[in-house]
Amino acid sequence: MVLLRASKKPVPKRGNPWAPARWVGFLKRVVLHPVRIVPLAYLCMISIGTLLLMLPAARTEDAGGGFMPALFTAVSAVCVTGLITVDTPTFWTPFGHTVILGLIQAGGFGIMSLGTLLALMLRKKIGLHGQLVAQSETHTLNLGDVRGVLFRVARIMLLFEGATAIFLAGRYWIAYQENPLEALWHGVFHAVSAFNNAGFALYSDNLIGFAQDPWIIIPICLALISGGLGFPVLIELRRQGFRFGSWTVHARLTIYGTVALLFLGTLMFAAVEWNRQETLGGFSPGGKLLAAVAGGVFPRTAGFNSIDYAAAASETLFITDILMFIGGGSAGTAGGIKIATFLVLGYSIWNEVRGNGQVNIAHRSISSSVQRQALTVALLGVAAVIIGTLLLLTFTDHTLEKTLFEATSAFGTVGLSAGITAGLPTNAQLVLIVLMFLGRIGTVTVSTALALSLRPRLFRLPEERPIIG
């Protein structure tokens, strides 16, 4: 019998696990991931915006100091929500309004997309990491097309904002006797706020004073809808036009879903509020119709309001909750769980009821991974709204109806309020801040950013079927 002697090869030294180099490498892997860097960029922009709004030059002389108004406004602007705790036109100075406008534009376009675009313009080149960052922000499916997408996004945004600004400025100047510079500034501010679905206004009553003016409401609604469709859909419409057979599944879901929800939202809003003296009762028939259209458009993450939602009926608030939670199109300025997510879940339920093993939409099959992603986004959204509502009920004395409305509005980055946001205590405002942040960067992005590493499972457990229902 031959005995083999054990090898005495030297064991490699592992090194000091607490060495600074190891921690630097660990932080780079965690922080500089293309998906995780997007929420970090939003946090940086919120911090910068908060500091700028805390400057004395940003507040009027009568406005009180404090950290919370600046923080809440910065989060609401960057997350293109529109919820406010102070009166925007009277609390902030023109410098403060300019800061808010810049935050809205940066948040709507996407901070990392904006940074990448600036890098392209200055250096005319971009690295792989930069492309991945921009891809995660713009939801671009083709890595090689990131450059073109960024430029097209910028052109589309400036085109819609410019056209809306000219329309609004002319109306403010001609019909409301504003001087040309003031009319132009109001036109630009509300155009940017509208296309980015932010809902900030330079009037204390928001758009209530223009509720029956189609020359103000209609351009704002068109800008809201355009921004809410999402950049991929706008780019596809530019390429394909209205050749319906050439549209992708995503474009069909988004466009058809938007039309259906706008029609149903307008119809239900009109049915409830048409004769109520607290809202539309005193309007002319044309004014009622216009306000009903706005009532169907604004809950789609817009934030503007042409009626006082504190006086709206309970049915209207509940309908608005549903519209705010669904939101608009993906990869755009709208919030919510998104129309495509909602409709993919609807198709999945319908095919399950019919006993179909495969979900098909427009002669295309939808993979199980897409269905799981839609289910994850929806359930995490439901969880965020439920937890937020419960915390608001705990911290305040308001009813379930109003706290649910505020929580849904914050998560959907809508900005509509039942009249309680300004009077909320600090802890309740922090709840809304978290909901706005989660709603803007997306529940899937949050969950991905929190995951330190992806560990693929190398085995599969035996299957078992629990009893469902």
N, C-alpha and C positions, 0 to 999 in steps of 0.2 A: 504494500500500500504506500502510495506516494503522498506525502503531505506537502501541500502547497502553502508556502509562506505568504502571509498577507502583504500586499504592497504597502510600502511606506511613502507613497507619494505625498508631498506636502499639501495640506488643505489650504485652498486660497483664502486669504484674509477678506472678510466681508467689509471691513472698514467701520468707521464710527457711524452708527445710524443717526446720530444727532449732529453730524457735520453740517455746516451751513450750505455746502454745495448740494447735499441731498435734499435739503428743504427747499432750496431755490428750484431745483429740478421738479420737485413735487408740486410746488406752487405753479410753475409754468404749465405742467400737465393739467392741473385742475382749473386754473384761471383762464389760460390762453386757448382753451378749446373754442372753435368757431361758434358753437351754439351757446356756450356759457358766457362768452364775451359780450353778447348782445344785451342781456339784462344788466351786466356790469356797466356797459356804456350808458344805459338809461339811468342807472343810479348816479353815474358821474354827471350827466347832464342835469338831473334833478338837483344835485348838490350845487352845481354852478348857478342854476336858475334861482335856487333858494338864497344863495349869497347875494346875487344881484338884486333880488327883490327886497332884501333886508337893508339895502342902502337907503339912506335918507332921500336921495334923489328919486327913488322909485315910488315914494309915498307922498301923498298930499300932506299939508301941514296939519290938517285936522285928523288925519288917520293915526290911530294908535300904533305903537311899536309892537314887537313880539315876533317870535319865531314861527308860530303855527300858521298865521295867515300866509306868510311867504312860502313855507313848505307845502301847504295844501294847494296853493295856487300853482306852484311849480310842478307838482305831481300831476295836477289836473291838466295843465297845459302840455307837458311832455307826453302824457298818456292820452292826449286829445280827448278828454272827457267833457269838461265844461262845468263840473260841479264847483261851486264857489261858496266861501264862508264870509266874504266881504263883497261889497258892491264894486264891481270892476271899474266903471267909469268915474266914480267919486273917490275911491280909496287909493287908486294908483295914478301916478302922474303919466304924462306922455312917454317919459323914459320907461316907466313900469309897463305901460302898454306895449312898447317896442320890445321889451324883454319877453313879455308873454307871447307876442306874435312870433318872435324867433324860436321860442320853445315849442310852440305849436307846429311851426314849419319843420323843425328838426325832428320832433316826435312823429309827425305824419310821414315824412320821407324816410325815416329810419336813420338813426344816428350813424350806424355803421355803413349804410349805403351812402350817406352824405360824405362821410370821411373817405370812403373808397373813391367816390366821384371826384372829390377834391384832389386826391392823390393821382388819379388818372389825368386830370387837367394839368397838374403841375409837373408830373414826372413822365406821363404818358406810358406808364407801365405799371404792372401790378403782379405781386407774387401769388403763389398758390394759396398761402394762408389768407391773404386778403380776399381772394376769390371765394374761398370757403366761408369767410365771415359774411360777405355780401350775399352769398347764396342762402345762408341760413336766415338772413333778414328779409330778403325779397322772395323767398320760396321759389327760386329759380330751379328748374329741373335739369337744365343743361349747364354744366360748369363752364364750358367754353363760351357761353353766351352771356356771361355776367356783365361784361363791359357794355355790350349793346343794350342790355336790359336797364342798366343804371342810367345811361344817357336817354333812353326812351322814356323811362319813368320821370326824369327831370323835365323833359320836353312836354310830356303830357300834363304834368302837374302845373308847370308855368303857363301852358296854354289855357287850361280850364280856369286857373286862378286869375289870369290876366283878363280873359273874356268876362268873367263874372264881376271882377273889380270895375271894369269900364262901364258895364251895365248899371251896377249899383251906384257908382259915383255920379253918373249922369242923372239918375233918379233922385238922389239926395240933393243934387245941385238945383235941378229944375223944379221939383215938386215940393221940396222942404226948405228951400232958400238957404241951404248951407253954402258958405263961401267955397270957392273951387278947391282950395287946399284941404279944408276940412272934409269936403265931400269925397275927395280922392283918398284921403287917409281912411275914412270910414269904409269906402268901397274896398280898398285893399285889405283892411283888417277883417272885414266880414267875409270877403271872398276866400281868404286863406283859412279862416275859421270854418267856413262852410265846406270847402273841398276836403279838408282834413278831418271833417266830422267832429270838430272840437266844441262848437256851440258857445264860445265866448262872444259876448256882444258889448258894444260901447254905449249901450242904453240900459238904464236901470231896470226897465221892464222887459228886457231882452227884445223880442220882436212883437210883443203884444200891441204896441202902438202901430204896427204895420200889418196887423192881422188880416185886414181887408184890402191890402194893396198888392195886386198881382205882380206889379213891376218890381217888387222887393221879394215877395215870398217865392214866386216861381223860379227866378234865377238861383236863389239860395237852395231851393229843393233840387234843382237840376245839378247843381254843384255837389250837394250832399250825395245824391244817388250815384253820380259819376265816381266820386272818391270812394264810395262804399262798395262799388262793384269789385274793386281790386285791380291792381296793375296788370296781372296776367290776362284778365278778361278785356281790359281796355286795349292792351296791345294786340290781342287776338282780334278784336273788333276792327282795329285799324288795319290788320292784315287781311282778314277774311270778309269784312263788311257784314252784311246781313244774309250771307249764304248759309242758311241754317244747317244744311247737311254737312258743311265743313267744320262746324263748331266741335270742339272737344267736349268730353263729358263734363269737365269742370265748368266750362263756359255755359253749357246748357243748364246745368243745375243752378248756377249762380243767377243767370239772366231770367230764366223761367221762374225760379223761386222768388227773385226780387219782385217781378211783376205780380205774381200771385199774392205775396205778402203785402205789397203796397195797395193792391185792390181790396183785399180783405180788411186790412187795417183802416183804410179810408171808409169803407162801408160800415164797419162796426163802430168806428168813432162817430160817424154821422148819425147812425141809428140811436146811439145813446145820448149824444150831446145836442142834437139838432134843436130841440125846443127848451133846453134848460137855460133859465135866465142867468145862472151863474157863469155860463160859458158862451154859448152861441145864440142864446135866445134873442138877444137884441140886435143881431147882425142881419143884414139884407140877405136874400136868398143866394146871391152870388158870393157874398162874404162868408156865408155858412159853408158853401161848397168849397171855397178856397181854404177856409180854416180846417175843414174835414180832410182835405188832401194833405195839408201840413200835419194834421194829427196822425195821418198814416205814414208820413215820411219821417218826421222828426224822431219818433221812437227807434228808428233804425240807426241808432248810435249817433244821432246828430247833436243833441244837446240844446238846440234852440227850442223855444216855445212861443207860440202865438196865443195861448190861453194860460190861465193860472191853474196849474195842475193841483194846487191845494184845494181848489173848488170843484175839481172834476168828480164825476160819479165813481162809485166803487167799481162798477163794471169797466169803466174806461181805464182806471188804474190797473186792473187785472189784465186787460187786453194789452196795455202798454208793457206790463211786466213780461208777457210772453214775447212780444216783438223785440224788446230790449235784450232778452236772454238769447234769442236766435241770432240777432245782429245782422251783419252784412256779408260781403264777400271776403274771401281769404286773400292775404297778401295785399291788403289795401289799408285804408285809413279807418275802416269800421271796426267795431269790437264784437262782443258776444262770442258764442261758440261757432258761428259762421253758418251761412245757408247750406253750403255743401255738406258740412258735418250733419246738420239736421236732416237733410234729405237722404243722405246715405243711410242714416239710421232708419228713416221711414221706409226706404226700399228694402232694407234688411228685414225689418219686421214684416212687411208685406210678403216677401218671398218665404219667410219662415212659416207664416200662416198658411200659405199655399203649398207648403211642403217642398219648395224648390231648394236644392242643395247649393245652387250658385246664384249670386245676386248679379243681375244684368241690368244695365242702364244704357239706353240708346245704342243697342247692339254691341255693347262692350261689357265684359265681365269685370266685377270689382273684387279685388283680392281680399282674402280674409284679414291680411295685415291692415289694409285701409279701414275695414269695418271695425277692427279692434281699436285702431287709433281714434276713429270717430266716437266709439263708445267711451274710450278713456277721456277724451276731451269733454264730452257731455257730462259724464258722471263727476269729473273733477270740478266742472263748472257748477253743477248742482250742489256739490259739497261746499264750494266756496260761498255761494249765495246763502245756503242754509246756515253755515257757521257765522257768516257775517251778520245775518238777520238776528240770530240768537244773541250775539254779542251786543248788537244795537238795542235789542229788547232789555238786555241786562243793564246796560249803561244809561238808558233813558227811560222816560215814562210814556213814550209814544206807542201807538197801536201797532199791531202786527202788519196791518195794511200799509202804513206809511214806512215802517222800517224795512219791510220787504221791498217796497218801491225804491228806497234809497240804496239798499244793498245791490239790487239787480241793476240799477242805473250805474252804480260805481263799477261793478264787475263788467257790465257790457260797455263800459266807457261811453255812456250815453250823455249824462250830464243833466237829465231832467230831474226835478226835485218836487216833492210834495210839500215844500215849504218849511222843512225842518233842518236842512243842512246848516244854515247859518247859526242856529241856536244850539247845535250839538256840543257836548263837552269835549274836552281834548281827547279822552280815550276813545270816544265814538268817532271823532274825526280821524284818528289813527287807523281805526278799522276800515273806514272808507278809503284811506290812502293805500292800505295794503290791497284792498279789492281792486282799486284802479290800476295798481301796478301789475297785479296778476292778470287782470283782464286785458291789459295792453300787450304784454310780452307773450301771453298765451300759457295755458296750463301745461301743455306738453313741453314747451320750452323751459318752464320752471322745473318740471320733474327731471328733464334731461340735464339742466344746469346743476341740480343738486346731486346727481349721480356722479361719483368720483371716477368710476371706470365701468366699462361694459365687459361683462364676463360671460361669454357664450357657454351655454350648457352643453357638455359633451356626452350626455346620456339622456335617455327618455324613460320616464317611469311608466309602470303599467297603468292603463286607462281604467277609470271607473266612472260610472254615470250616476251622479246624485239626482234626486227627485226634484224637478223644477216645477214650480207652480202649485 
